[in-house]
């Protein structure tokens, strides 16, 4: 009986952890010439969370991503060390306009990937997303950190 109770608590904990993770996701939209593209994003705003990012994850579903908030426009650089999946990195100015896109970054690489100008945030999505959806430099990102939605 004790083992069954323990197993129930473990399953409940795993369910709750999954639920809380989903609850941490926020809506973000990219408005491009090809339409409005919705994403569910995890927002990271602390230095520790930014340092970890999507490291060690084995997958990232389409339509999901990670949004890095730097709180003000600044030059930033990323790398792919300990990141197992290719990503598209979308560099976003404070006004929500896409400033730069780097497609299909190389997993596990220590090569630096610069923003190429000051940005407020960076959206990481699964590699190939920007090409597939027709997302381009100059498109508009709607999310509260950019003054929208």
Secondary structure as UniProt FT lines:
FT   HELIX           2..23
FT   STRAND          25..32
FT   TURN            33..34
FT   STRAND          35..44
FT   HELIX           47..52
FT   TURN            53..56
FT   TURN            62..63
FT   STRAND          64..74
FT   STRAND          77..78
FT   TURN            81..82
FT   STRAND          87..92
FT   TURN            94..95
FT   STRAND          97..102
FT   TURN            107..108
FT   STRAND          113..114
FT   STRAND          119..126
FT   TURN            127..128
FT   HELIX           129..133
FT   TURN            137..138
FT   STRAND          140..142
FT   HELIX           144..146
//
